[in-house]
Amino acid sequence: MQATRLAAAEWYPDGQHGGVVSALMTRAVEQTPSLTPMQISRVTVELFRVVPVALLEVVATIIREGKRIQTSEVRLYAGETEVARGLIQRLRITELNLPSEVEAPLPAPAGPEGLKLVDFSEIMPLVPRVPISFGQLAVQVREVRGSFTRPGPATVWFRFTRPLVAGEPLSATQRAVLAADFSNGLSQLADGGEWVFMNSDLSVHLARPAEGAWIALDGESMWEAIGRGVATSHLFDVRGPIGRATQTLFLDRSPGDR
């Protein structure tokens, strides 16, 4: 599969956005047959190295088959080099009458209608260096609480305006995974120009598929002086919560600030 510059991240000269990589691996499992009707419940992706904007091979293998639970392993190759690997779980679909003791879910954040559309160049100052990238050409952002440009927790709506693969509409799970990879950026705890807070992985747990085009993240980060951290988010659609996401963070000073 040939990647285009539209998959590029703003912070790499020739590397892909982690959300795009994770969504591509998600797509591979969505196309895998199952014994009964199933939906993806968990996506866990390990990012081994920068994924180049190049010809990629996606290899999906079912490693646990079943009528209730299915687990697939997905490997992503650039040439002969494995650049990322994922474990993706699917669960059977059914209809249950839940007990009355089950608590009502968290309400969805305000919006996105009526909220200002944020210019991506305000969020990502590196945009002028990378004129074609995923963030600035395929992502719409509306902020509910906090901001990409200020340290601390934030709640942000995302909508993705370009297909992951040409000619195919984005699936609900692909939209959720694309949004989840922004968790560390929207909840950064210091100036992004002075610090590196790169995620080495992404785990997304979904209770149900998203409805509608907009996905919200309510995210926060913790950073520790030993050089690592964790970013976590609740994921919402306009109806309410759909799941949670977690990223392991590698922390360091930016090269020019050491």
N, C-alpha and C positions, 0 to 999 in steps of 0.2 A: 504494500500500500504506500503510495507516494504522498508524503506530507507536503504542505505548502507553507509559505511564510505566514499565512493566517493563523497557523498553530503556534507561532513563536511567542516566547515570553519577552517582556520588556527588559529583563535584567540579564539575558544571555545574548551574545552576538549571533549565535546560530543554534539555539536550543529551544525545545518546546515547553509550553506551559504545562505544569504538572496536572492540572485539571483536564486538559485535552488528552494527555497520555492515559489517565485513569478512566476517562469516559470511553476511549477507544478500546481499552481492555474490557470494559463493561459491555460494550456492543458485541464483542466476540462471544461472550457467554449468552447474551440475549438471543443470539442466532444458533445456539447449541440446542439440539433436541432434548426433550425431557419425557419421562414416562407418563406424567400427569401434568395438567396445567400448573405452572409455577411462575413466581416472580422473584426477582433478586431481593434478598434481605440484608446482605452484607457485601461490601466491597473493601478489600484490604490490598493496598498496592505498596510495594517496596520499590523505591526509585534508586537504582544502583549507581547511576551516573547521569550526566546531562543527556537527554534524548535528542538527537540531532534532527533538524528539519531535513529529512532525507527519505529514501526508500526504506520502509520498515516491513518486517514480517511479524505477524501476530499468530501465535500458536496456542490454541485452547484445547485442553484435555480434561475430560471428566475423571476425577480421581475418587469420587464417592458417588455412586449412583443409587437412587432410591425413589420411591413414589411420594415420600414426604419431604426429604431433604436431599439436595444434590450439591456437591462441591466441585468446582472446576479450578484448575490451575491454568493461568494464562502467562505466557512468556513473550516478551517483546524483544526483537532482535534488530540491530542495525548492522547489516552485513553478518559476520559471524559472532558479533559481540552482543551478549544479552544485556540490555540496558534497563529493563524493569521486569518485575514479576508480580503477579497478583493471585490471591485466593479469593474466589467469589462464590458465595452461597446463595442458593435458591430454595424457597420453601413452597409447598403446595398451597393452592388457593382454596379457601372454603368460606362458608358463612356460619357464624356462631352468634348465639344470643348470650352476651356477656353478663355476668352477675351484677346486681345493682351496686355492689361494693366497689366496683371499678371506678376510680376517680375520673372526673371530667378532665379532658386534656387542657394544657395551657392554651390560652387564647392566642390567635395570630397577632403579630405586631400591626400597628396602624399602617395603612397604605396598601399597595404602592401608589394607587391613584391619588392625585393631589400633591404628591411629594415632588420636589425639584429633581430633574434629571441632572446628575453630576457629570461634568466633563472629565473623561478619564485622564486627560493630561494633568488635571489638578491632583488626581490620586497618585499617579505614577510619573514622577519627574523625569524618568529615563526615556519617556516616549519619544522625544525628538531624536534620540540616537537610533531608534528602531521604528522607522516610518510605517512598516506593516507588521502588526502583531495582533494576537488574539484579544487582548484587553481593549485596545482602542477601537477595533473594527467589528468586534463580535459581542461585546458586553455592554449592557445598559445598567446603570447603578442609581439607586435612590436610597438615601440615608434616612433612617428613622431616629436613631439615637447614636451619639458619638459620630466618629468620622474616620475614614481612612487616613486623613492627614493629621489627626491628633492622637497621641498615645492613649491607650486604655480600651476597655470593652466597647463594643459597638453592635448595633443592629442595622442590617443593610439588606435591601432587596436587590436581586439580580434577575436580569432577563437576557437570554442569549439569542442573538439575531441572525446567526449563520449556522448552517448545518455542520455537524461533525464530519460527515461523509457526504460528498456532493450528491444531490438527488434524493437524500433520505431525511425525513423529519427527525428532530431530536426526540428521543423517548423520555418519559418522565424520570426514569432512573438516571439517564445520561445528564439531564439538567441538574438533578440533585448532586451528582458527583462533580460536575463542573463547578457548581457553586461552592461545594464543601472545601475545595482546595484553596479558596480565598480566606479561610479561617485565620491563618497566622497573619495575613496582611491587614485585615480589618481590626485586629485586636493587638497590634504591636504595642510594646511598652516603652519604646524610645524612638528617636529619629531614625527613619529607615535609611537615610543617607550616611549615617554614622555606624550603624549596626547591621550585621548579617543575622537573620533569623530564618534560615532555610529549613523547610520541612524535608525530612528524609523518607517519609512515608505518608500514607493517608488511609484512614479507616472510616467507612461510612456505614452506619447501621440504620436501616429503614424499616419503620413499622408499617408503612403503606406507601403506594406510589403517590407522587405529587399530582395535584390537579392545577391546571392552568399554566401559563407561561412563566410566572414570577415565582422565584424561590428566595426566601429570606434566611439569613444567618444571624443568630444572636450569639456573638462569640466573645471569648476572653482567653487570655494567655497567662501562663506563669513562666517566669524566667529564673534560672538559678545561676550563681556565680561560677559553678563548675563547668559552664559552657553548654548547657542544654536547657530545654524547656518543653512545655506542652501547650498546644492550642486546642481548644474545644469549642464546639458550637452546637446549639439547637438549630435544627432545620425546620422551616415552616413553608406551607403554601398559604393561599388566602383563607383556607378553611381552618387551619390549625397546624399543630406539630406533625411532622412526618418522620423525624429521626434525629440522630446525633452524629457528629463527626469529630475525629481526634487526629492530631498530627504530632509526631515527635519532632522537636526543633533542635537544630544545630545552631548554637549561638557563638558569635565572635564579633570583634570590632571590624569595621570595614578596613580593607587593606591600607587605605590612605590615612587612617586614624590610629594605626598601631604605633 
